[in-house]
């Protein structure tokens, strides 16, 4: 796994960044599709990135349109092959995490009730 630039790693390790957001997809460095005839030598695995961020105290969520889905503590390697173009948001501050967890719980309740949300 290729580490991020040194200065970014230092900022994250010091928790100087409140919220980190990044894109994932099933293309480029994120690909797990062997049928394309190649895999990038430096392929990124979302599970590895979540573990790395979690090791620094960050909790991550998948952005689902207007909702959030917890990833930290819920990860399965089977998710690596099911990635669609999405954003992941991670935070470490308790107040920010409370808001994100509340938003995730509200979205789960809406989905359980069959209520559609718009992106």
N, C-alpha and C positions, 0 to 999 in steps of 0.2 A: 504494500500500500504506500503510495506516495504521500508524504505529509504535506500539509499546506505550507505556504511561506512561513519562514521562521517567526517573523514579527506577528503574524496572525496567531500562531500557536501560543506565543507568549501572552498576547492580549486575552485569549480565551482562557488560558491557564490561570491568569490573574482575575478572571471574571470581570474584565474591564468592559466587556460587551454584554449588554443586557439581553438583546434578542438577536439571534442568528437565523437568517432565512436563506435557503438555497434551493435550486431546482434539481430534480432527479427525473430521469426518463429511461426508456429502454434503448437508447441510442448512444453513440459515442463512447466515452469512457465508462458509461453505466451499462453498456450492453451485456447481455448474457445469452445472446442469440448465436449459437454456433453455426446455424444454417447460413449465415452471411459469409461464412468462410474465414472468419478471423475473430479474434478477441484482442482487444488492446492489451499490450504487455502491462500497462499500468491501470488496468480496469479497476474502477471504483465499485465497492460493494456498500450498499446503504447500511447494512448491519454493522459493518466495520466502522463507518462514520458515526453511527448512533452510539456504539460502544465507546468510541474515542471521546465524543462529546459528553456522554454520560459519566465517563471517568473524570471529567472536569466539573461535574455537578450540573450539567445541562439536562433538561427534560425536553423531549422532542414530540412534535405532533405533525401529522400529515394534514395539509390543508385540502379539504373536500368542498370546493365551491365556497359556500358561506359557513361551513362547519369545520371543526377540528376533530381529528381522530388520534388518540394517544398512540405513540409508537414505542416510547420508552417503557420497558417492562412487558411489552406485548409482542415483541418481535419474533418472527419465525423465518428461518432461512428460505422457506417456500415463497416468501414475499419477493425475493430477489428476481424471480422470473415473471412476476406479475406487475412489475412497475409500469405505470403510465406516466405521461408527462405531468408532474405535480410539483408542488412546493412543500418543503419541510420547514417548520418554524420551531426553534429551540430557545429556551430561556432558563435562567437560574434564579432570578429574584422571586422570593415568595409571593409578593403582591401580584407580580405579572403572571406567575404560575397559577395563582388562585383564579384570576380572570380567564386564563386559557383553559383550565380544568372545568370551570363553570360553563364556558362556552361549549366545550366538548360534551359535557353532561346534557346541556340543553339540546344540542344537536342529536345526541343519542336518543333522548326522549321523543323528539320530533320524528326521527326515523322509525322508532318503535311504534309510534302512533300512526305511521303511514303518511305523515305530512311531508310534502315535497318542499325543498328549499331551493332557492335560485342562487346561482353563483354570484 
